[in-house]
Amino acid sequence: MILSLFLGLLIALLLLGVAVPYAIGLTSLLVLVVQRGVFNLPYEIIAQRIVYGMNNFTLLAIPFFLLAGKLMNVGSITRRIFNFANKIVGFIPGGLGHANVVASMIFAGMSGSAVADAAGLGTIEVQAMIDQGFDREFSAGITAASSTIGPIIPPSIPLIMFGVLGDVSISALLIGGILPGVLMGVSLMVIVYYFSKKRRYPHENCPSLKDFMIALRSAFFPLLTPVILIGGILTGIFTPTEASAVAAVYALVLTALVYREMTLKQFFHVLMDTIKESSVILLIVGISSLYGWLLIKTQIPNYLMERVFLISKNPLVILLILNIFFFIVGMFMESIAAITILTPIVVPLALSVGINPLHLGLVMVLNLMIGLLTPPIGMCLFAVAKVSSLPLNRMIKAVTPFYLPLLIVLALLTLFPQIGTFLPEVFFRK
């Protein structure tokens, strides 16, 4: 009965289009009504759990990284990054397609948001590729696919969320995302190369040293961003939360003082957008804290573990089951909401069969990022469809070939945990 309420009602509300925090809150409230009755609701506990969920120092990283990404999208920073990426790989067949991927990998080290990548870099990338003779569909497809790298390479808002909710080291999660993110980029470049040779897409001549140095000088300060953030976290100079504040301040200095490309009015709009998006995320976190508390109190995770154990106790089999589950969830639920709801359920299950929660977090987030490309909820699909002026049906067709390399990387990460755990073990070995 309680399990049906917890999962069935929540899914029904989400399918009806009820906003995620309200769907989670209504489900939690109804469970409490069933347990205690209408007149015996523990209002103090409800308020405390919601506030407790949001009262976490680490969560400050979310608004700061969102602010940093939005500031980077004001002015010419994204264009400078894309031009530099083009000088590095533009001479390979399908040059701008490769530049698209490399630019996303660089931008991933600044914002931690796939949608920020798709909306910011995407506008520049799609138009540049079309102008050089690429198909609109191919340009849009690789732009959407490469944007999913954003939340894998540090910084990463979804990984921060998983770390907070799953009690996993944020620093280890962020550093663990480097190799999977690089693999995603390389795999996408392989398929870009294949289609470019097949369709004879254009590429540029190998740049002269002078042209390369000009592009490097233009993008030098933005390129320092991931170096400062990752280097600071690895050396222990600052925590991931402090790194987010450093990123925001650095982006503000670059945009407003160094390049002088942001007016006070634009800064105000950026702040308001950041406040709105952060409020939504933190509201989801707070309500989900109540939901997670009720899950544990009613011992639903234990019940689900018993059911899963009837199938197998093999960690690899469990991971494969979870992958299928995450993929389906990612098709219908926004990634932050999915992480906040599922993490309290899947982490105890993973620990009980010996799965490293760091490995689980990377697998979960990578899987949900693929969900950003899948209808009907895929946010990157909608963002890139908008900037490329493609109807959704053509956008879905355009991105289909790029599922394969991303799924291959997901399979490799699932089968070989060392891809995600190697760097954290090297840098954070006690």
N, C-alpha and C positions, 0 to 999 in steps of 0.2 A: 504493500500500500504506500508506504513512505517513499520507497524507491521510485514507484510510478509517478508520484507527485513531483519528486525532485527532478527527474529526467524528463518524464512525459510532458508535464505542464510547461517546463522551461522550453523544450523544443517546440511545443505548440505555440507558445507566445512569440517565440522568435520567428516562426514561420508565418504568423499573422502580422508580422511587421512591427511588433512592439519594440521600442528602443531597448538595447541590451541591459542597461542598469535597472530599468523599470521591470523588465522580464525577470531578472535575477531577484530583485527585491520582492516582487509579487509572489514568486515561487517560495522564497524564504518565509514570507509572512504567512502564506497559506499552510506551510508545514508546521509553523508554530501554532496556528489556530487549531489544526488537527490534533497536535500533541497536548496543548494546554487549554484550549477553549478560547472563545472570543474575549471573554472578560478577564482572562488571566495572562494576557500577553506581557512578557518581561520587557517593558519599554526601556528601562535603564540599560539592560543587557544589549538590546538591539542598538541603541545609540552608542554604547561603549564599543561594541564590536566594529561598527562602521568607522568610528573615529580612530580606533586602534589600527584598523587596516590602512588608513591614510597617514597615520602618525609614524612615518618611517623616514629617517634621514636619507636613505638611499634613493627614495622616490623623487628627491629633489633633482636627480639627474635627468628625469624625463622632461620637465619644462625647459631646462637649460639646453639639452641636446636639440629639442624642438626649435628653440630660439636660434641656436647656432645654425641649424639647417636652413631656416627661413631667412636669416641674415645673409647666408651664403648665396641664396637665390635672388637677392637684391643686387642690381648692378651687373658687373662683368665677371664676377668670380667664376661662375659656372662656364662661361664662354672661354675664359683663360685656361681652365682645366681641360676642357674639350680640345682646344687648339694644341695644348701640350701633348695630350694623349695621341692626337693625330700625327704629331711629329715623331712620336715613338714607334707607332705601328701602322701609320697610314700607307706605307709602301708595300705592305703585304696585300695580296689579292683580296679585295673587299675591304680596303683600307679604313673607310669611315665606320664600317661595321665593327671592326676590331677596336677602333678609337672609342666607339660607343661603350664597349665593354670595359676597356681600361679606364675611361673617365668615370664610369659607375663604381669601379673598384676604388679609385682615388676618393671620389665623393663619399663612398661608404665610410671612409675613415674620418668623416667630418660630421655627418648628420645622424646616422643610425636609423634612418627612416626610408623605407622603400618608396612610399608615396611622394616624399620630398624629392627623391631622385627622379622619379617618373615625371613629376610636374615641373621641376626646375630644369634639370639637364635635358629632359625629354623634348621640351619645346625647341631647344637649339639643335639637338641631335637629329630629330626627324626631319626638320626643314633642310639641314645641311646635307643629309643623305639624299633626299628627294632632288635637291638642286644639282647634285652630282650624278644623278641618273639611276639611283636605286628605286626599286618599286616601293610605293607607299606602304603596302602591306608588310614587306620585309623590314623596312625601316621602323615601323611601329612595333613589329613583333620582337625584334632584337632589343629595342628600347625598353619594352615592358619586361622582357625576360632578364635583362641585365640589371634592372632596378631591384630585383629580388636579392641581389648581393648585398645591398645596403644594410639590412639588419643582421647579416652574418659576420662580416668584417667589423671589428670594433671601431667606434662605439655602436651599441645596439640596444635600442629601447626594449624590444621583446626579450632579449637575453637578460636584461636588468630585471624585467618583470618576473621572469622565471626564477632568477636567483633570489629575489625577495620572497616570493611565495613558496619556493621549494627549499629555502635555507641552504642555498648552494653559493659558493664563493663567486661574487660578481667578477672579480679580477680574473679568476680562472676561466669563467665562461667567456669573457670578452676575448682573452688571448687565445682560448681554444677555438674561436671562430675564424682565426686567420687562415689556417690551412684549408678548411672547407670552403671559405670564401674564394681563395685563390683557385682551388679546383673548379669551382663554379665558373669563374672567369675563363679559365683555360678551356673547359669543355664547351662553353658558348663560342669561344673563338674558333674552335675546331669545326663546329657546324657552320659558322659564318664563312670559313675558308672553303668548306665543301660547296655551299650554295654559290659562293662567289666564283669559283672555278666553273661550276656547272652553268651559271647564268651569265658569266663574263661581266661581273660587276667591276666598276673602275677602281683604280687605286692610284696613289700619287707616286712621284719619283722619290727615291731615297733623299731625305733632306740633307742639305749641306750643314757643316758644323756651325756656320753662322746662323742659319735659319733655326737650328735646334737651340742654340744659345739664346736667341731672341725669344723663342717660345718659353724656354726655361726661366729666363729673367722675368717675363710677364707673369708666369704662374708660380714663381718661387715662393712667395709668402703664403698663398693658399696651400701649396704642397707641404709646407711645414706643419700644417695642422695635424694630420695623422701622425707625423713624427713626434710632435710635442705630446699628443695624447697617449699614444701607445708607449712611447719612451718613458713618459712620466709614470704611467701605471706599472710598467715593468721594473723600473728602478725604485719604485716606492716613494717617489717625490710627492705624489698625490694619489688619493683614492679615486675610483671611477666617478664618484659623485663630485669630488673636487675637480676632476678632469672635465666634467660637463660644464662647470662654471668657467673654467679656463677657456674652453672651446667657445662659449658664448661671448666672453669678453674679447677674445682674439678676433672672432668674426666681426664683432662690432667695431673694433679698432680698424680692421682692414677696410670694411665697407664705408664707414663714416669718416675716418681720418686719413688713411693711407690713399685710398682710391677716390674718396669724396663723391660717392655715387648714391648716397642715401639722404633724403631730406628728413626733417623732423616729422613731417606728416607720414612719410613712408615708415619711419621707425615706430610711430604710434600704431599704425595698422599691423605691423609685424608683431608688436607686443600684444595687441588685442587678439590676433589669430592664435598666438601661442597660449594666451590665457584660456581661450575657448577650448582649444584642443586638449590642453593639460587638464582642465576642469572635467571634461568628459572622461578622460583616462582615469583620473583619480577618483571620480565618482564610481566608476566601474570597479576599481580596486577596493574602495570602501564597502560597497554593497557585496562584492564577492567575498570579502572577509567574513561577513555574516553568513553567507552561503557555505563557505568552507568550514566554519565553526559548526554549523548544523550537520554538515556531512560527517565530520568526525564524531560529533555527539551521538548521531544515530548509527554509527559504525557501518555506514554504507561502503567506504573503501574496503573494509574487511570482508564484507559480503561479496563485493565484486572480485576481490582477490581469490576467494574460495571458488567462485564460478570460473575464473580464468585458469586456476590451477587444475580444474577438471579437464581442461584441454591439454595443458602442458606446464611444466615448471622449468623448461629449458629457456634460458635468458634470450637466446636468439629467436626462438619461436614467439616469445612474449613481445620482443621488439617488432617482429614482423606484423603481429596482430595490432600492436599499437600504431605502427606506420599506416596500416590500412584505415584504422580508426581516425587518426589525425588527418589523413588525406580527405576523408569524407567530411569531417568536421570543418576543415579548411574551405571546403566548397560552399558552406552555408553560414559560416560564422567569421566575423572579423578576428584577426589574429590575437589582439590584446585581450579581447573578451574570452577567446578560447583558452588562452594561457591562464587567465585568472580563474576560470572555472575548472579546468582539467588538472592543473598542477597539484592541488591538494589530493587529487584522486590517484594520479599515476605515479607520483614520487614514492609513496609507501609501497606500491606494487613493485616498482623497480628495485627498491632497496631490499625487499623480501626475497628476490630471486638473484641478487648480486649484481644488478646492473648499476654501473657508475652513474649517479644522478647528473654529473657533468656531461657525460655522453648522451644521456636521455634528453637533456635540455637542448643540446645542439641538434639532435635528430628531430625533436619536436618543432623547434623554431624553423629549421630548414624546410620541413614538411609543410608547415603552415605558410611559409613564404611562397611555396609553389601554389598554395591555395589562393594567393593574391592574383594569380593568373587564371584561375578557374571560375567560370560562371556558377551561380548567379551573383555572388557577392564580391568577386575579385576586384579590389580597389585599384590595383595597377592597371587592370583592363580598362576600367572607366576613365582613369586619369590619362592614359596614353591615347585612348580612343578620342578623347576630347582634344588633346593637343595636336593629334594627327588628322583630325576631321574625318575619322572613319566610323561608319555605323558599327554597332556592337557585333553583329554577325560576321562582318569582315574582319574585325579585330580578333575575334576568337579563332577564326581560320588562320590569321596571320601568326598568332603566337603558338599554334599547335606544334610545329616542328621543334620548338625549343623546349618542350616538355621532356623530350628524350634525354638530352645532356643533363638536365637538372635532376631527373629521376635516377640517372646513372650515378651521379655524385651522392645522392641520398642513399642509394643502395651500398655504395662503397663505405660511406660513413657509418651505416648501420652494421655492416659486416666487419669493418676494421675500426674499432673504437680509437685506436692509436692516432688516427687522423685528427681527432678532436682533442685527445688527452695528451699528446706528445709535448706540445709547447708548454702547457701549464705545468706538466711534471718537470720540465727542464728549468723553467724560470721560478717556479714556486715550490721547489723541492725543499723539504724541511730537514 
